Amino acid sequence: MKNITKIAGVVIFTFILLSSCDNNFDNINSNPNAPEIPVPSLLCTNVILSITKFGGDAKAFISNSAFPKYVGYANEGRMGSQYNSIGSGSFGGVTVLPNIDKMVESAKATVALPVQNSYEGVGKFAKAWILFRMTMSMGDIPYAEAGQGATGLTKPKYDTQEVVFKNILDDLKAAEQLFANGATFAGDPTPFNGDPDKWRRATNSFALKVLMTLSKKEAVASLDVKNRFSQIASSGELLNSSANYFGLVYSTQNYYPTFSPSNIFTSRAMMSTLIIDPMKLLNDRRMFYYAEPARSKITGGLLETNPAAYVGCNVSDDYDVLSAEWTAKKYSAINLRYQKDATTEPRMLLTYAEQQLIIAEARVRGWITSGTAQGYYEEGVKAALTSVMSVSSTYSHSMPINAAYISGYFTGEAAFKATTDEQLKQIWLQRYFINFLQDGDYSYWEYRRNGYPDFPINPATSMNINNVNIIPLRNSYPSSEATFNDVNYLEAVSRQFDGFDDVNKSMWLLQ
């Protein structure tokens, strides 16, 4: 949520600054021939960036990947997220909602109807995206009354998580229809470049992701999870290649968050056993694109092409032990491309690869009957591997991913398993691989849903103060809620968590 807060803050500050000008000054300098209505394309760009751009520095980005146990850290003392310190969430995303309303109003006043539909579709998609991530983080949140401070509603009521998810799914359904009746629009910074057909497909892909998140609630009538999933999956209106993804392409102006040739945060991030060990087992060459060989293994005579040269750490080990072993060059660092290549890979938040793996899980669960789970699984993995092929082979440690390698991937441990339990674990692991240094929050939420891969827990090092024996289950609410929206905050905490806003309390979604 930090990216939403930061970008929204810039937009709001600019709006306040402009609106504070003296009225006489405005009158003297106003141009009667210039439009008074904001340009919808400019508002659209800000709205989309608020949900796609990571809003922190390299250390924040590494921290985001440390909580889901992708990496360990060996600098400046213990990183709280590595040791299960989660803290409070943020309601900052709500500040984007008024800008969404302004974008839609501006579009209705300045552009033709089909284009209006596209801007309104973006608005509903963005609102669903923002509030989905807020509810996933904390539990019950305001939805119906969110973002209405300008109307005087400064203390919004919290909707139950069940109602929030229903509204999210309804907004996505509405967005899909708006894009179906839309036209190409300006101001889209994603690779979709304002194409309503691609936005429609991404909207449906996001809906599938939301519905799979609700796997524990498949029997809840108001959500109609299985039927909704089946209808969307069979629609044909989904992401259809590894080249189509929702996210951002990095550039030398907007570079990858860890890029900096001398960045100490990136250079001291070490790979976890949770990703190195299964990649070795699967003969997965993404390991060579994700990691550097451990220097002690290279000086000991191993080649960079040898999987044995790649060593992950147990991220729950004592910091002083990890730091000493890191200094002794015993562990693999993250690949140098993340530090030295400003455009190393795009930010991909919705992908064809993950979509196919989600459909594979739905097939295993019996939510759909078309196709085979193995077919969807293999298609998803192939798409994920193909995406990595776009990374410069300079950083592949002479073990490039190519068409021949991909065609032979599904042998040995990578072959689709026979039992339901094994199949689900294969699918979940591949989704974990896909989100490496992409979306750490979602990888944590997936672990919370399915308990896989098995995050290490060390009571001796855990910073989860109230229960050192578990991984926290949620962020607490922002402290400002207890001060400025106390009645609704207390009601929500009482309803969900017996009156105690604890990070170890289970939200409705997980019960």
C-alpha positions as CSV (number, residue, x, y, z in Angstrom):
1,M,0.0,0.0,0.0
2,K,3.0,2.4,0.3
3,N,3.0,3.0,-3.5
4,I,-0.6,4.1,-3.4
5,T,-0.1,6.4,-0.4
6,K,3.0,8.1,-1.9
7,I,1.6,8.8,-5.4
8,A,-1.8,9.8,-4.0
9,G,-0.1,12.2,-1.6
10,V,1.6,14.0,-4.5
11,V,-1.7,14.3,-6.4
12,I,-3.6,15.7,-3.4
13,F,-0.8,18.1,-2.4
14,T,-0.7,19.5,-6.0
15,F,-4.5,19.8,-5.9
16,I,-4.4,21.7,-2.6
17,L,-1.6,23.9,-3.8
18,L,-3.4,24.9,-7.0
19,S,-6.8,25.4,-5.3
20,S,-5.3,27.7,-2.7
21,C,-4.5,30.5,-5.1
22,D,-6.1,33.9,-4.5
23,N,-9.5,34.2,-6.3
24,N,-8.5,37.5,-7.9
25,F,-5.3,36.0,-9.3
26,D,-7.5,33.2,-10.8
27,N,-9.8,35.6,-12.3
28,I,-7.1,37.8,-13.8
29,N,-5.2,34.9,-15.2
30,S,-8.0,32.6,-16.4
31,N,-8.2,32.0,-20.1
32,P,-11.8,32.0,-21.3
33,N,-10.8,29.8,-24.2
34,A,-9.2,27.1,-22.1
35,P,-11.1,24.2,-20.6
36,E,-11.9,24.4,-16.9
37,I,-12.4,20.7,-16.6
38,P,-9.3,18.5,-15.8
39,V,-8.0,16.4,-18.6
40,P,-9.2,12.8,-18.0
41,S,-6.0,11.3,-19.5
42,L,-3.8,13.1,-16.9
43,L,-6.0,12.0,-14.0
44,C,-6.1,8.4,-15.5
45,T,-2.3,8.3,-15.6
46,N,-2.1,9.2,-11.9
47,V,-4.8,6.7,-10.9
48,I,-3.1,3.8,-12.7
49,L,0.3,4.7,-11.4
50,S,-1.1,4.7,-7.9
51,I,-1.8,1.0,-8.2
52,T,1.1,-0.2,-10.3
53,K,4.2,1.7,-9.2
54,F,6.1,0.6,-6.2
55,G,6.3,3.6,-3.9
56,G,9.4,2.9,-1.8
57,D,13.2,2.7,-2.0
58,A,15.4,-0.3,-2.5
59,K,15.3,-1.2,1.2
60,A,11.6,-1.0,1.3
61,F,11.4,-3.3,-1.7
62,I,13.8,-5.8,-0.2
63,S,11.8,-5.7,3.0
64,N,8.6,-6.4,1.0
65,S,10.3,-9.6,-0.3
66,A,11.8,-10.5,3.1
67,F,8.4,-11.1,4.8
68,P,7.4,-13.8,2.3
69,K,10.8,-15.4,2.9
70,Y,12.3,-14.8,-0.6
71,V,15.4,-13.2,0.8
72,G,17.5,-12.7,4.0
73,Y,19.3,-9.5,4.8
74,A,22.8,-8.8,6.2
75,N,23.2,-5.1,6.9
76,E,22.4,-2.6,9.6
77,G,21.0,-5.2,12.0
78,R,17.8,-7.3,11.9
79,M,15.2,-6.4,9.2
80,G,11.8,-6.7,11.0
81,S,9.9,-8.2,8.1
82,Q,12.4,-11.0,7.8
83,Y,11.7,-11.9,11.4
84,N,7.9,-11.7,11.3
85,S,7.4,-8.1,12.4
86,I,4.4,-6.9,10.4
87,G,3.1,-3.6,11.9
88,S,0.0,-1.7,10.8
89,G,-1.6,-1.4,7.4
90,S,-2.6,1.7,5.5
91,F,-5.8,3.4,4.5
92,G,-3.8,5.7,2.2
93,G,-5.3,4.1,-0.9
94,V,-8.7,5.7,-0.1
95,T,-7.2,9.1,-1.0
96,V,-7.1,7.9,-4.6
97,L,-10.9,7.4,-4.8
98,P,-11.8,11.1,-5.2
99,N,-9.3,11.3,-8.1
100,I,-11.1,8.3,-9.7
101,D,-14.4,10.2,-9.4
102,K,-12.8,13.3,-10.9
103,M,-11.5,11.2,-13.8
104,V,-14.9,9.8,-14.6
105,E,-16.6,13.2,-14.3
106,S,-14.1,14.7,-16.6
107,A,-14.4,12.0,-19.1
108,K,-18.2,12.3,-19.2
109,A,-17.8,16.0,-19.9
110,T,-15.0,15.9,-22.5
111,V,-14.9,12.7,-24.5
112,A,-17.2,10.5,-26.6
113,L,-19.3,7.8,-25.0
114,P,-17.2,4.7,-25.9
115,V,-14.1,6.4,-24.4
116,Q,-16.1,7.4,-21.3
117,N,-16.8,3.8,-20.8
118,S,-13.1,2.9,-20.8
119,Y,-12.3,5.6,-18.2
120,E,-15.2,4.5,-16.0
121,G,-13.9,0.9,-16.4
122,V,-10.4,2.0,-15.2
123,G,-12.1,3.7,-12.2
124,K,-14.0,0.6,-11.1
125,F,-10.9,-1.6,-11.7
126,A,-8.7,0.7,-9.7
127,K,-11.2,1.0,-6.8
128,A,-11.5,-2.8,-6.7
129,W,-7.7,-3.2,-6.8
130,I,-7.1,-0.7,-4.0
131,L,-9.8,-2.0,-1.6
132,F,-9.0,-5.6,-2.4
133,R,-5.4,-5.1,-1.1
134,M,-6.7,-3.1,1.9
135,T,-9.1,-5.9,3.0
136,M,-6.5,-8.6,2.3
137,S,-4.1,-6.7,4.6
138,M,-6.4,-5.9,7.5
139,G,-9.9,-7.4,7.3
140,D,-13.1,-5.4,7.4
141,I,-12.7,-2.0,5.8
142,P,-14.9,0.9,4.6
143,Y,-16.2,0.3,1.1
144,A,-19.6,1.8,0.5
145,E,-18.6,5.0,2.4
146,A,-14.9,5.1,1.5
147,G,-13.4,8.2,-0.1
148,Q,-16.4,10.5,0.6
149,G,-14.6,13.1,2.8
150,A,-15.4,15.9,0.4
151,T,-19.1,15.3,1.0
152,G,-18.6,15.6,4.8
153,L,-18.5,11.8,5.4
154,T,-15.2,11.8,7.3
155,K,-15.9,8.8,9.6
156,P,-16.9,5.9,7.3
157,K,-18.4,2.7,8.6
158,Y,-16.5,-0.5,8.1
159,D,-18.2,-3.1,5.8
160,T,-17.8,-6.7,6.7
161,Q,-15.2,-8.5,4.7
162,E,-17.9,-10.7,3.0
163,V,-19.6,-7.5,1.8
164,V,-16.3,-6.0,0.7
165,F,-15.5,-9.0,-1.5
166,K,-19.0,-9.0,-3.0
167,N,-18.6,-5.3,-3.9
168,I,-15.1,-5.9,-5.3
169,L,-16.5,-8.7,-7.6
170,D,-19.5,-6.6,-8.6
171,D,-17.2,-3.7,-9.5
172,L,-15.0,-6.0,-11.6
173,K,-18.0,-7.4,-13.4
174,A,-19.1,-3.8,-14.2
175,A,-15.6,-2.8,-15.3
176,E,-15.5,-5.8,-17.6
177,Q,-18.7,-4.7,-19.3
178,L,-17.5,-1.1,-19.6
179,F,-14.4,-2.2,-21.3
180,A,-16.4,-4.5,-23.6
181,N,-18.3,-1.3,-24.7
182,G,-15.3,1.0,-24.6
183,A,-12.8,2.5,-27.0
184,T,-9.1,3.2,-26.9
185,F,-8.3,5.9,-24.3
186,A,-5.3,8.1,-23.5
187,G,-3.2,8.3,-20.4
188,D,-2.5,4.6,-19.9
189,P,1.1,4.1,-18.7
190,T,0.8,0.3,-18.8
191,P,1.8,-1.9,-21.8
192,F,-1.9,-2.0,-22.7
193,N,-1.6,1.5,-24.0
194,G,-5.3,2.2,-23.6
195,D,-6.6,-0.9,-25.4
196,P,-10.0,-1.7,-23.8
197,D,-9.8,-5.3,-25.0
198,K,-6.6,-5.9,-23.0
199,W,-8.0,-4.1,-20.0
200,R,-11.1,-6.3,-20.2
201,R,-9.0,-9.4,-20.2
202,A,-6.9,-8.2,-17.3
203,T,-10.1,-7.4,-15.4
204,N,-11.3,-10.9,-15.8
205,S,-7.9,-12.3,-14.9
206,F,-8.0,-10.2,-11.7
207,A,-11.5,-11.5,-10.9
208,L,-10.2,-15.0,-11.1
209,K,-7.4,-14.2,-8.7
210,V,-9.8,-12.6,-6.3
211,L,-12.1,-15.7,-6.5
212,M,-9.2,-18.1,-5.9
213,T,-8.3,-16.0,-2.8
214,L,-11.7,-16.9,-1.6
215,S,-11.2,-20.7,-1.8
216,K,-12.0,-21.1,1.9
217,K,-15.3,-19.4,1.3
218,E,-16.5,-21.3,-1.8
219,A,-19.7,-22.2,-0.1
220,V,-20.8,-18.7,0.8
221,A,-24.0,-18.0,-1.2
222,S,-23.6,-14.3,-1.5
223,L,-20.2,-14.6,-3.3
224,D,-21.1,-17.6,-5.6
225,V,-17.4,-18.3,-5.9
226,K,-17.4,-21.4,-8.1
227,N,-20.1,-20.3,-10.5
228,R,-18.5,-16.9,-11.0
229,F,-15.2,-18.5,-11.6
230,S,-16.6,-21.0,-14.1
231,Q,-18.4,-18.3,-16.0
232,I,-15.3,-16.1,-16.3
233,A,-12.9,-18.9,-17.1
234,S,-15.2,-20.1,-20.0
235,S,-15.8,-16.6,-21.4
236,G,-12.6,-16.6,-23.5
237,E,-12.0,-13.0,-22.5
238,L,-8.8,-13.6,-20.5
239,L,-5.1,-12.8,-20.9
240,N,-3.9,-14.9,-23.8
241,S,-0.1,-14.8,-23.9
242,S,3.0,-14.2,-21.8
243,A,3.4,-10.9,-23.6
244,N,0.2,-9.5,-22.1
245,Y,0.5,-8.5,-18.5
246,F,-0.8,-5.8,-16.2
247,G,2.0,-3.7,-14.8
248,L,4.7,-1.3,-15.8
249,V,7.8,-1.4,-18.0
250,Y,10.8,0.1,-16.2
251,S,12.9,2.8,-17.8
252,T,16.0,4.9,-17.0
253,Q,13.5,7.5,-15.6
254,N,11.4,5.0,-13.8
255,Y,13.8,2.3,-12.9
256,Y,13.6,-1.0,-11.1
257,P,13.4,-0.3,-7.3
258,T,16.7,-2.0,-6.4
259,F,18.7,-0.5,-9.2
260,S,21.8,1.3,-8.1
261,P,25.4,0.1,-8.9
262,S,26.5,0.9,-5.3
263,N,23.3,0.1,-3.5
264,I,24.2,-1.6,-0.2
265,F,20.6,-2.8,0.4
266,T,20.5,-4.8,-2.8
267,S,24.0,-6.1,-2.6
268,R,23.4,-7.6,0.8
269,A,20.2,-9.4,0.1
270,M,20.7,-13.1,0.1
271,M,18.6,-15.9,-1.4
272,S,16.4,-18.0,0.8
273,T,16.4,-21.8,0.9
274,L,12.7,-21.6,0.2
275,I,13.4,-20.7,-3.4
276,I,16.9,-22.0,-4.1
277,D,16.3,-25.6,-2.9
278,P,13.1,-26.3,-4.8
279,M,14.6,-24.8,-8.0
280,K,17.5,-27.1,-7.7
281,L,15.1,-30.1,-7.3
282,L,13.2,-29.0,-10.4
283,N,16.3,-28.2,-12.4
284,D,14.7,-24.8,-12.8
285,R,17.0,-22.4,-14.6
286,R,15.2,-19.4,-13.3
287,M,17.6,-19.9,-10.3
288,F,20.4,-18.7,-12.5
289,Y,18.5,-15.5,-13.4
290,Y,17.4,-14.9,-9.8
291,A,20.6,-15.6,-7.9
292,E,24.4,-15.3,-7.9
293,P,26.5,-18.3,-7.0
294,A,27.9,-18.3,-3.5
295,R,31.4,-16.9,-3.8
296,S,32.9,-19.5,-1.5
297,K,31.7,-22.2,-3.8
298,I,33.3,-20.5,-6.8
299,T,36.6,-20.0,-5.0
300,G,36.3,-23.7,-4.0
301,G,36.3,-24.7,-7.6
302,L,32.7,-25.0,-8.7
303,L,31.6,-23.3,-11.9
304,E,28.7,-20.8,-12.1
305,T,26.8,-23.3,-14.2
306,N,26.8,-25.9,-11.4
307,P,23.6,-25.8,-9.3
308,A,25.6,-26.8,-6.2
309,A,27.3,-23.4,-6.3
310,Y,24.0,-21.8,-5.3
311,V,23.2,-21.8,-1.6
312,G,20.2,-20.3,0.2
313,C,20.1,-19.3,3.8
314,N,17.5,-20.1,6.5
315,V,16.0,-16.7,6.9
316,S,14.9,-17.4,10.4
317,D,18.5,-18.0,11.7
318,D,19.9,-15.5,14.2
319,Y,21.0,-12.3,12.5
320,D,24.5,-12.4,13.8
321,V,25.0,-15.9,12.5
322,L,23.6,-15.0,9.1
323,S,25.8,-11.9,9.0
324,A,28.9,-13.8,9.8
325,E,28.2,-16.5,7.2
326,W,27.3,-13.9,4.6
327,T,30.7,-12.2,5.3
328,A,32.3,-15.6,4.7
329,K,30.5,-15.6,1.3
330,K,28.6,-18.8,2.0
331,Y,25.3,-17.7,0.5
332,S,24.0,-16.7,-2.9
333,A,23.1,-13.0,-3.3
334,I,20.2,-12.0,-5.5
335,N,21.3,-11.7,-9.2
336,L,23.4,-8.7,-10.0
337,R,20.9,-7.6,-12.7
338,Y,18.6,-6.3,-9.9
339,Q,21.3,-3.9,-8.9
340,K,23.0,-3.1,-12.1
341,D,20.2,-3.1,-14.8
342,A,17.7,-0.3,-14.5
343,T,15.2,-2.0,-16.7
344,T,15.9,-5.6,-15.8
345,E,12.3,-6.8,-16.0
346,P,8.9,-5.2,-15.9
347,R,6.7,-5.0,-12.9
348,M,4.1,-7.7,-13.7
349,L,1.1,-7.8,-11.3
350,L,-1.3,-9.8,-13.4
351,T,0.2,-12.3,-15.8
352,Y,-1.0,-15.0,-18.2
353,A,1.3,-17.4,-16.4
354,E,-0.3,-17.0,-13.0
355,Q,-3.7,-16.9,-14.5
356,Q,-3.2,-20.3,-16.0
357,L,-1.9,-21.7,-12.7
358,I,-5.0,-20.3,-11.0
359,I,-7.2,-22.1,-13.5
360,A,-5.2,-25.2,-12.9
361,E,-6.0,-25.0,-9.2
362,A,-9.7,-24.5,-10.0
363,R,-9.6,-27.6,-12.2
364,V,-8.0,-29.6,-9.4
365,R,-10.7,-28.3,-7.0
366,G,-13.5,-29.2,-9.4
367,W,-14.6,-25.6,-10.0
368,I,-14.4,-26.1,-13.7
369,T,-14.6,-29.2,-15.9
370,S,-13.1,-28.1,-19.2
371,G,-9.4,-28.9,-20.0
372,T,-7.0,-30.7,-17.7
373,A,-5.2,-29.5,-14.6
374,Q,-2.0,-30.7,-16.1
375,G,-2.6,-28.8,-19.3
376,Y,-3.2,-25.5,-17.5
377,Y,-0.3,-26.1,-15.1
378,E,2.1,-26.7,-18.0
379,E,0.9,-23.8,-19.9
380,G,1.3,-21.5,-16.9
381,V,4.9,-22.7,-16.2
382,K,5.8,-22.4,-19.9
383,A,4.5,-18.8,-20.0
384,A,6.5,-18.0,-16.8
385,L,9.7,-19.4,-18.3
386,T,9.1,-17.5,-21.5
387,S,8.8,-14.2,-19.6
388,V,12.2,-14.8,-18.1
389,M,13.7,-15.3,-21.6
390,S,13.3,-11.5,-22.1
391,V,15.9,-10.9,-19.4
392,S,19.4,-10.4,-20.8
393,S,21.3,-13.7,-21.0
394,T,24.3,-11.7,-19.7
395,Y,22.8,-12.5,-16.3
396,S,22.0,-16.2,-16.9
397,H,25.3,-17.5,-15.7
398,S,25.7,-19.3,-19.0
399,M,22.5,-21.3,-18.3
400,P,20.0,-19.6,-20.6
401,I,16.3,-20.4,-20.8
402,N,15.4,-21.2,-24.4
403,A,12.7,-23.1,-26.3
404,A,14.5,-26.4,-26.1
405,Y,14.9,-26.1,-22.3
406,I,11.2,-25.2,-21.9
407,S,10.0,-28.1,-24.0
408,G,12.0,-30.5,-21.7
409,Y,11.1,-28.9,-18.4
410,F,8.3,-31.3,-17.3
411,T,10.4,-34.3,-16.4
412,G,11.4,-35.7,-13.1
413,E,10.1,-33.6,-10.1
414,A,8.6,-31.0,-12.5
415,A,6.2,-33.6,-14.1
416,F,2.6,-33.1,-12.9
417,K,1.9,-35.3,-9.9
418,A,-0.7,-37.9,-9.4
419,T,-2.4,-36.9,-6.1
420,T,-4.5,-33.8,-5.4
421,D,-2.3,-32.7,-2.5
422,E,0.9,-32.9,-4.6
423,Q,-0.7,-31.1,-7.5
424,L,-1.9,-28.2,-5.4
425,K,1.6,-27.9,-3.9
426,Q,3.2,-27.9,-7.4
427,I,0.8,-25.1,-8.5
428,W,1.3,-23.0,-5.4
429,L,5.1,-23.3,-5.6
430,Q,5.1,-22.1,-9.2
431,R,3.0,-19.1,-8.2
432,Y,5.6,-18.5,-5.5
433,F,8.4,-18.5,-8.1
434,I,6.5,-16.1,-10.4
435,N,6.2,-13.4,-7.7
436,F,9.9,-13.4,-6.7
437,L,10.8,-9.7,-6.4
438,Q,7.5,-8.8,-7.9
439,D,4.6,-8.8,-5.3
440,G,5.8,-9.8,-1.9
441,D,2.4,-9.0,-0.3
442,Y,0.6,-11.4,-2.5
443,S,3.0,-14.2,-1.8
444,Y,2.5,-13.7,1.9
445,W,-1.3,-13.8,1.4
446,E,-1.0,-17.0,-0.6
447,Y,1.0,-18.6,2.2
448,R,-1.6,-17.4,4.6
449,R,-4.3,-19.2,2.5
450,N,-2.5,-22.5,1.8
451,G,0.4,-22.8,4.2
452,Y,2.9,-23.5,1.4
453,P,5.8,-23.3,1.0
454,D,6.4,-23.9,4.6
455,F,7.8,-20.7,6.1
456,P,10.5,-21.3,8.7
457,I,9.5,-20.2,12.2
458,N,12.2,-19.8,14.9
459,P,10.8,-18.6,18.3
460,A,14.3,-17.6,19.4
461,T,14.5,-14.9,16.6
462,S,10.9,-14.1,15.9
463,M,9.8,-10.5,16.3
464,N,6.1,-11.4,16.3
465,I,5.8,-10.2,19.9
466,N,2.4,-11.6,20.8
467,N,3.1,-15.1,19.5
468,V,6.6,-16.0,18.5
469,N,5.5,-19.5,17.3
470,I,3.4,-18.3,14.3
471,I,3.6,-16.1,11.2
472,P,1.3,-13.1,11.7
473,L,-2.1,-13.3,10.0
474,R,-2.8,-9.6,9.2
475,N,-1.7,-6.0,9.6
476,S,-3.3,-4.1,12.4
477,Y,-5.4,-1.0,11.5
478,P,-3.7,2.4,11.2
479,S,-3.4,4.0,14.7
480,S,-5.2,7.1,13.3
481,E,-8.4,5.1,13.0
482,A,-8.6,4.7,16.8
483,T,-8.3,8.5,17.1
484,F,-10.3,9.9,14.2
485,N,-12.9,7.2,13.5
486,D,-13.0,5.6,16.9
487,V,-16.7,4.5,16.9
488,N,-16.5,2.6,13.6
489,Y,-13.0,1.3,14.3
490,L,-14.0,-0.1,17.7
491,E,-17.1,-1.7,16.2
492,A,-15.1,-3.4,13.5
493,V,-12.4,-4.7,16.0
494,S,-15.1,-6.0,18.3
495,R,-17.0,-7.7,15.5
496,Q,-13.9,-9.5,14.2
497,F,-11.3,-9.8,16.8
498,D,-12.9,-9.8,20.2
499,G,-12.0,-6.1,20.7
500,F,-8.2,-6.6,20.3
501,D,-6.6,-5.3,17.1
502,D,-3.9,-8.1,17.1
503,V,-1.8,-9.1,14.0
504,N,-2.3,-12.7,15.0
505,K,-6.1,-12.7,14.9
506,S,-7.7,-14.5,11.9
507,M,-9.9,-12.4,9.6
508,W,-13.2,-13.8,8.1
509,L,-11.4,-14.7,4.9
510,L,-9.3,-17.3,6.6
511,Q,-11.8,-18.9,8.9
